[in-house]
Amino acid sequence: MPLTYRTAGESHGPALFAVVEGLPAGLPLRPEDIDDDLARRQLGYGRGGRMKIETDRVQVKTGLRHGRTIGSPLTLEITNLDFPKWAEDRMAVWEPAREVDPITLPRPGHADLAGMLKYGTDDLRPILERASARETAARVAAGGVAKALLRRYGTEVRSHVVRIGAEAVPLRDDLTIDDFEGVDESPVRCLDPEASERMKAAIKAAGQDHNTLGGVFEVWAFDPIPGLGSHVSGDARLDGRFGQAILGIQAIKGVEIGAGFELGRIPGSEAHDEIFHDPQRGFFRRTNRSGGIEGGMTHGAPVVIRAVMKPISTLSRPLASVDVATKEATAAFKERSDICAVPAAAVVAEAAVAFVLAQALLEKFGGDSIAHLDAAVERYRDEIAG
């Protein structure tokens, strides 16, 4: 069975859920494998009031016994602490006791209007509840499980912010996993302390101007097993799978792998990573412009993915819109929101990258149990050593 996950739940509903299928039996899991990333997702200067309400923790409902997966679907639940305030009217599960006025003022940049047209509703509440980035908490939970699987075979996934609005740091291709120590101590999850302060000031200024900011982040996956993914078809190539996984995150509008768009500017002699061999290291490259991916497959260097997040579409000074009920010009609907969520989006992207790598790992090595998987990975590593 392939490794998959599906999320369910609404932003202000009772809970969010992730159901993960295809995990081998016997994978050890601890609450902190998931809860630590859920907490990291709530960090970041510029987050809105919702983060002061929620304290995300996972509850495992199925698929785990004595701290180990049992091969059946793993169901993860994250309770929405804000739900009781909404339970009797706006998000009542059954017919509410009193009438709830529809929201008819779609926000530019959000799913509101397109979703209302698609589903034929005159109320944007059902659209925004599912389109909300609150849903990504469930993705992060699923990603925490994938990270635990990858960690068993030496792969670690990290992220950092390289741009908030106009403030940016120079890109580097020589980062090591040690460089990411303390990244979560930065209020914007930036590795450069001076740039971190500039980014924080930019977010503060945007908030004072009733505005929002986007930015750019990187995800690094260190020590991936070479040969994950495939060149034989487009949908098997990891490039495309990473692109879909990252672009499927709310507000992400562009993705680069390795040197990305810079490769369109330089000649081939500078664009590709030359191959070397050492008896101790085996095959290696001194550069990583490919971002760890060649021909849709990992080649052993860190996987490096960069993505851009647009500014949050809910502004405290709303943009122009049209009331879908009256067709009259008006200001867009205003709901509690962030000023900037780029640091949190990077954590969500870690989960997305980890899940794609975990899928590719199980596709290559298979096994219904961790013991089977361990043996297959060990045999492969012996084959490619040296």
Secondary structure as UniProt FT lines:
FT   STRAND          4..9
FT   TURN            11..12
FT   STRAND          15..21
FT   HELIX           31..41
FT   TURN            45..46
FT   HELIX           50..53
FT   STRAND          58..62
FT   STRAND          64..65
FT   TURN            66..67
FT   STRAND          68..69
FT   STRAND          74..79
FT   TURN            81..82
FT   HELIX           83..85
FT   TURN            86..91
FT   TURN            108..109
FT   HELIX           112..119
FT   HELIX           125..131
FT   HELIX           133..135
FT   HELIX           136..152
FT   TURN            153..154
FT   STRAND          156..164
FT   TURN            165..166
FT   STRAND          167..168
FT   HELIX           177..180
FT   TURN            181..182
FT   HELIX           183..185
FT   TURN            187..188
FT   HELIX           193..208
FT   TURN            209..210
FT   STRAND          215..222
FT   TURN            226..227
FT   HELIX           234..236
FT   HELIX           238..247
FT   TURN            250..251
FT   STRAND          252..257
FT   TURN            258..259
FT   HELIX           260..264
FT   HELIX           268..271
FT   STRAND          275..278
FT   TURN            279..281
FT   STRAND          282..285
FT   TURN            289..292
FT   STRAND          293..294
FT   TURN            295..296
FT   STRAND          297..298
FT   STRAND          303..309
FT   STRAND          320..322
FT   TURN            324..326
FT   STRAND          329..331
FT   HELIX           342..365
FT   HELIX           370..384
//
